């Protein structure tokens, strides 16, 4: 590698190893396919020699077939080892990523712990809780005061409505009495006119009839 080239990281090395292992697997698969092709050809040759009665040729071809099948079996063993190596490489890559994440998290926690004072944090939380309780108490007192004001206003409005209703009904009674009263003589003093109006006893009786004490 050149002195001025970029230095490879562990992740780069693992990626290269994975590529090489995949290439090895493909090469083993090609070799196995070739051996299987040769195996079929030998089987056909053995059958041909057997039909022609050439026993010596059959023995030679049979030995070659045995060796070929052993070699094919070895390719399966090698392929299995390559697969195991690839799995281990992937596991190492995962472990390295996990270690890196843990290292980053540790540094972050160390930085936070350095900048954070536990006593000040606890005091700040206690102060917040105290001020929050004060705010809740103040809000509750304000709500109670507003409720009292609105209740009193509603009571006053209801009382005023009742009084107005009573006075209206009394006024109707007075109008009826005044309409049925005989006309007064002209020239009588004002005192005689006032006597024709409704008396206090009648007003009190009307109030009691309407349920107002």
Secondary structure, DSSP 8 states (H G I E B T S, - for coil): --TTS----HHHHHHHHHHHHHHHHHHHHHHHHHHHHHHHHHHHHHHHHHHHT-HHHHHHHHHHHHHHHHHHHHHHHHHHHHHHHHHHHHHHHHHHHHHHHHHHHHHHHHHHHHH--HHHHHHHHHHHHHHHHHHHHHHHHHHHHHHHHHHHHHHHHHHHHHHHHHHHHHHHHHHHHHHHS----TT--HHHHHHTS--HHHHHHHHHHTT--
